[in-house]
């Protein structure tokens, strides 16, 4: 459930406009929250309200600045960028933010403000502030994702470079990619055969995880995950006659793919309106 919801978050977060919008929203929310709650024991009668606003602005810019910096470094690194690993990256951001706040507090009143209890409170406060900005954005991403699926029209996607582990990469036409299936540490890509009259599929093998390839295909909503080991191109999908299966077609060949219970809602949503 957590990984699936984070997938919706990433789908929206990867779009540059929403990337900046998330950081602006998170900074403003933290600034507003801290100004109202007067947290961390910083408020006193000698500080004006304007002074308080300026002071908590220091805390409010920590998360957006940190997130931008970590995202920039992450874009330069080459590793398996699965949804699970991305969750670890976001946990790392929270870890750094907590200790930056800890450092600021310690600098303001060394040896006085911070004890073990308050250290725990900083962790709880940081995590809650993160959730209050993350959850609405994730829910909005989920809504936008399914909105893109309903009545989906299939456009010419052209050539695309899928990147696997290490230097493994494959340039292919997404219009010909029918489905992907995980096979241990590899992924089998089944492509449409362009030779008329031939019903077999062409298969390409990549050393990668299905999660990593799913993230790369997230900008193309016609590729949906229907099973923990299968992603399919809905351009080739026929409306299912029963739950638990989805049929894709290649020329005159029909291939039945399993649909797991946790992904059935995606298939149901897809066929609410005719494509």
Backbone torsions as a table, in degrees:
resi	resn	phi	psi	omega
1	UNK	NA	-45.5	-178.8
2	UNK	-64.6	-44.8	-178.7
3	UNK	-65.2	-40.0	-179.2
4	UNK	-64.6	-44.4	179.5
5	UNK	-65.8	-35.8	178.7
6	UNK	-67.6	-28.0	176.3
7	UNK	-62.6	-42.5	177.2
8	UNK	-64.1	-40.5	178.1
9	UNK	-60.1	-48.0	-177.9
10	UNK	-64.4	-36.3	-179.6
11	UNK	-57.5	-40.7	178.8
12	UNK	-81.1	-40.0	-175.5
13	UNK	-63.7	-29.6	-178.6
14	UNK	-69.7	-20.4	179.2
15	UNK	-79.3	125.3	-168.7
16	UNK	-56.6	-41.1	-179.5
17	UNK	-59.6	-45.3	-178.4
18	UNK	-76.6	-25.2	174.6
19	UNK	-60.3	-50.0	177.8
20	UNK	-67.7	-38.0	-179.7
21	UNK	-62.2	-39.7	179.1
22	UNK	-62.2	-44.1	-177.8
23	UNK	-69.8	-36.7	175.7
24	UNK	-64.1	-45.4	179.9
25	UNK	-62.5	-43.7	-177.8
26	UNK	-66.1	-41.7	179.0
27	UNK	-63.7	-45.2	179.7
28	UNK	-65.6	-39.6	-179.6
29	UNK	-64.8	-46.5	-179.6
30	UNK	-62.7	-41.5	179.3
31	UNK	-62.2	-46.3	179.8
32	UNK	-64.0	-44.3	-177.5
33	UNK	-62.8	-46.8	-178.1
34	UNK	-66.8	-35.6	-179.7
35	UNK	-65.8	-36.7	-179.3
36	UNK	-79.7	-43.5	-174.1
37	UNK	-80.7	-17.6	-176.8
38	UNK	47.3	60.2	-173.2
39	UNK	-82.8	177.4	172.6
40	UNK	61.3	16.1	176.2
41	UNK	66.8	26.2	-173.9
42	UNK	-89.5	-15.8	-174.7
43	UNK	-83.7	138.8	171.0
44	UNK	-148.5	167.5	-174.1
45	UNK	-66.7	-17.2	-178.5
46	UNK	-85.9	-5.9	-177.2
47	UNK	-103.0	125.5	177.4
48	UNK	-71.2	164.4	-179.7
49	UNK	-64.4	-37.7	177.9
50	UNK	-64.4	-40.4	177.5
51	UNK	-63.0	-38.5	177.7
52	UNK	-62.7	-43.5	179.3
53	UNK	-60.1	-43.9	179.4
54	UNK	-66.9	-34.8	-177.6
55	UNK	-70.4	-45.4	-177.9
56	UNK	-73.2	-14.7	175.1
57	UNK	-60.7	-30.3	176.8
58	UNK	-59.2	-43.5	179.5
59	UNK	-72.3	-33.6	-175.3
60	UNK	-68.4	-30.4	-177.2
61	UNK	-85.9	-8.0	-177.1
62	UNK	-61.3	-52.1	-174.3
63	UNK	-65.0	-50.5	179.4
64	UNK	-59.0	-43.8	-179.3
65	UNK	-63.4	-45.3	179.4
66	UNK	-62.1	-44.4	-177.7
67	UNK	-64.3	-42.7	176.4
68	UNK	-59.3	-45.0	-177.0
69	UNK	-64.0	-46.5	-179.4
70	UNK	-65.3	-40.2	177.9
71	UNK	-62.1	-39.4	179.1
72	UNK	-63.8	-44.2	178.5
73	UNK	-66.4	-40.7	-179.0
74	UNK	-61.9	-36.2	-179.2
75	UNK	-66.2	-21.1	-179.6
76	UNK	-88.6	-14.8	-176.2
77	UNK	-92.5	149.9	178.0
78	UNK	-114.9	112.1	177.3
79	UNK	-160.2	176.3	-178.7
80	UNK	-70.3	100.1	-174.4
81	UNK	-91.0	63.8	178.0
82	UNK	-79.7	168.0	178.5
83	UNK	-61.8	-40.5	-179.4
84	UNK	-62.0	-44.0	179.5
85	UNK	-67.9	-31.2	178.0
86	UNK	-68.5	-34.6	174.9
87	UNK	-62.3	-39.1	176.9
88	UNK	-62.6	-39.3	179.1
89	UNK	-62.0	-40.8	179.5
90	UNK	-70.5	-33.4	173.9
91	UNK	-64.4	-35.9	177.9
92	UNK	-64.9	-37.8	177.3
93	UNK	-61.6	-44.1	-179.9
94	UNK	-64.1	-40.0	178.2
95	UNK	-58.7	-46.9	179.9
96	UNK	-64.8	-43.0	-179.1
97	UNK	-59.6	-44.0	179.7
98	UNK	-57.5	-42.8	-175.8
99	UNK	-78.6	-23.8	171.4
100	UNK	-67.3	-45.5	176.8
101	UNK	-60.5	-42.4	177.6
102	UNK	-57.9	-44.0	-179.0
103	UNK	-65.3	-40.2	178.4
104	UNK	-64.2	-44.4	179.2
105	UNK	-62.2	-41.9	-178.9
106	UNK	-66.7	-34.9	179.0
107	UNK	-69.5	-32.6	-178.5
108	UNK	-72.0	-39.8	179.3
109	UNK	-146.0	80.9	-174.1
110	UNK	-58.6	127.6	174.7
111	UNK	76.5	0.0	-175.7
112	UNK	-113.2	-50.0	-171.5
113	UNK	-73.0	-35.2	-168.2
114	UNK	-102.2	127.3	167.0
115	UNK	-134.9	-177.5	-175.4
116	UNK	-62.1	-39.4	179.4
117	UNK	-63.2	-45.0	-178.7
118	UNK	-70.2	-30.7	175.3
119	UNK	-60.9	-42.5	176.6
120	UNK	-65.0	-37.9	179.4
121	UNK	-65.7	-36.0	176.6
122	UNK	-62.9	-41.1	177.3
123	UNK	-60.9	-47.6	-178.4
124	UNK	-64.0	-45.5	-178.8
125	UNK	-62.8	-43.1	-179.2
126	UNK	-63.9	-42.0	-178.7
127	UNK	-67.3	-40.7	179.9
128	UNK	-67.0	-41.6	177.3
129	UNK	-61.0	-39.1	177.7
130	UNK	-63.9	-45.5	-178.5
131	UNK	-62.7	-39.4	-178.0
132	UNK	-64.7	-24.2	176.5
133	UNK	-95.8	-31.4	-175.8
134	UNK	-74.8	-46.4	-173.0
135	UNK	-62.1	-49.6	178.0
136	UNK	-59.0	-37.8	-179.6
137	UNK	-68.1	-38.8	178.0
138	UNK	-65.1	-43.4	179.5
139	UNK	-64.7	-39.0	176.8
140	UNK	-65.4	-39.6	176.4
141	UNK	-62.6	-40.7	177.6
142	UNK	-62.2	-44.4	179.0
143	UNK	-62.2	-46.8	-177.6
144	UNK	-64.6	-36.0	-179.8
145	UNK	-63.6	-49.3	-178.8
146	UNK	-71.2	-29.6	175.0
147	UNK	-63.5	-35.4	178.1
148	UNK	-71.4	-27.3	-178.9
149	UNK	-76.9	-36.9	-174.0
150	UNK	-67.7	126.2	-179.7
151	UNK	63.5	32.1	-174.1
152	UNK	-60.5	127.6	173.0
153	UNK	-102.1	139.0	-174.3
154	UNK	-97.4	117.8	-178.7
155	UNK	-100.9	169.7	177.9
156	UNK	-75.2	113.4	-173.4
157	UNK	-89.5	-21.0	177.5
158	UNK	71.9	-162.4	-177.3
159	UNK	-79.4	148.9	-178.0
160	UNK	-147.1	145.4	178.8
161	UNK	-105.0	112.7	173.2
162	UNK	-90.1	131.8	-177.0
163	UNK	-111.1	127.0	178.8
164	UNK	-100.4	-155.6	-179.7
165	UNK	-78.8	145.8	-179.4
166	UNK	65.4	-130.3	-179.9
167	UNK	-97.9	8.3	-177.9
168	UNK	-71.3	120.4	176.8
169	UNK	-148.3	158.1	-175.6
170	UNK	-142.3	125.6	175.4
171	UNK	-96.4	125.0	-177.2
172	UNK	-151.2	166.8	174.7
173	UNK	-89.4	121.1	180.0
174	UNK	-65.9	-20.4	178.0
175	UNK	-67.9	-21.3	-178.0
176	UNK	-100.2	-7.1	-177.6
177	UNK	-82.4	112.7	-175.4
178	UNK	-87.7	-50.0	175.2
179	UNK	-159.4	162.9	178.7
180	UNK	-122.3	140.8	-178.8
181	UNK	-136.4	127.7	180.0
182	UNK	-71.3	142.2	178.0
183	UNK	-143.0	88.7	-174.4
184	UNK	56.8	-119.9	-178.2
185	UNK	-89.6	11.0	-178.4
186	UNK	-125.3	164.7	174.6
187	UNK	-128.4	128.7	175.7
188	UNK	-90.8	125.8	178.3
189	UNK	-106.6	121.5	-178.2
190	UNK	-104.1	120.1	-173.6
191	UNK	-114.1	152.3	178.8
192	UNK	-64.7	138.0	176.2
193	UNK	-86.0	124.8	-175.7
194	UNK	-82.2	-12.8	179.7
195	UNK	-75.2	116.0	-177.3
196	UNK	-62.1	140.5	178.6
197	UNK	88.4	-9.3	179.2
198	UNK	-99.8	130.8	-175.2
199	UNK	-104.9	4.6	-179.9
200	UNK	-87.6	156.9	178.6
201	UNK	-97.0	146.8	171.5
202	UNK	-86.4	137.8	-178.6
203	UNK	-118.4	131.2	173.2
204	UNK	-117.4	142.4	-178.2
205	UNK	-115.4	132.8	177.0
206	UNK	-125.0	143.8	172.0
207	UNK	-84.7	102.0	-175.6
208	UNK	-167.8	171.8	171.4
209	UNK	-102.8	151.2	179.5
210	UNK	-65.1	-33.3	178.7
211	UNK	-61.7	-41.9	-178.9
212	UNK	-66.0	-40.8	178.9
213	UNK	-70.4	-33.4	178.1
214	UNK	-60.6	-42.2	179.5
215	UNK	-62.6	-40.3	-179.8
216	UNK	-66.1	-26.6	-177.5
217	UNK	-96.3	4.3	-173.5
218	UNK	-66.2	-23.2	178.6
219	UNK	-75.5	-5.1	-179.3
220	UNK	-119.5	90.1	-171.9
221	UNK	-62.0	-13.0	179.5
222	UNK	-72.3	-13.0	173.9
223	UNK	-94.2	114.2	-179.3
224	UNK	-125.2	149.6	177.3
225	UNK	-86.6	127.5	-179.1
226	UNK	-116.0	-5.1	-177.4
227	UNK	-159.8	157.3	-179.7
228	UNK	-60.0	-18.6	-178.1
229	UNK	-119.6	9.0	-175.0
230	UNK	-138.7	132.5	167.9
231	UNK	-120.4	135.7	-177.6
232	UNK	-126.1	153.8	175.0
233	UNK	-90.9	113.6	-173.9
234	UNK	-69.0	-10.6	174.6
235	UNK	-58.9	-30.1	-176.6
236	UNK	-102.3	6.3	-173.5
237	UNK	-89.9	142.0	173.2
238	UNK	-101.5	150.1	179.2
239	UNK	-60.4	124.5	-175.5
240	UNK	-67.5	142.5	177.4
241	UNK	-86.1	-20.5	178.3
242	UNK	-149.3	158.0	179.4
243	UNK	-70.9	151.0	176.5
244	UNK	95.9	-5.9	178.1
245	UNK	-141.7	156.4	174.0
246	UNK	-142.2	131.4	-178.6
247	UNK	-101.4	129.6	172.6
248	UNK	-112.8	152.4	-173.7
249	UNK	-123.2	137.3	175.2
250	UNK	-129.2	109.5	-171.4
251	UNK	53.8	-116.8	179.0
252	UNK	-99.9	3.9	-177.4
253	UNK	-92.5	130.4	176.7
254	UNK	-109.4	132.1	-178.5
255	UNK	-121.0	126.1	179.1
256	UNK	-92.9	125.8	179.0
257	UNK	-113.4	143.0	178.1
258	UNK	-76.0	145.4	174.7
259	UNK	-118.0	118.9	-179.5
260	UNK	-77.9	157.9	-174.2
261	UNK	-59.9	-36.1	-176.6
262	UNK	-72.0	-16.4	180.0
263	UNK	-111.4	2.7	-177.4
264	UNK	-60.7	-33.7	-178.2
265	UNK	-62.0	-30.9	178.6
266	UNK	-66.6	-44.0	179.7
267	UNK	-65.2	-42.1	178.8
268	UNK	-61.2	-43.3	-179.0
269	UNK	-64.3	-35.9	-175.9
270	UNK	-61.9	-35.5	-174.4
271	UNK	-104.3	21.9	175.0
272	UNK	-63.3	-42.4	176.2
273	UNK	-121.9	150.7	178.9
274	UNK	-65.5	145.3	-179.4
275	UNK	-78.5	NA	NA
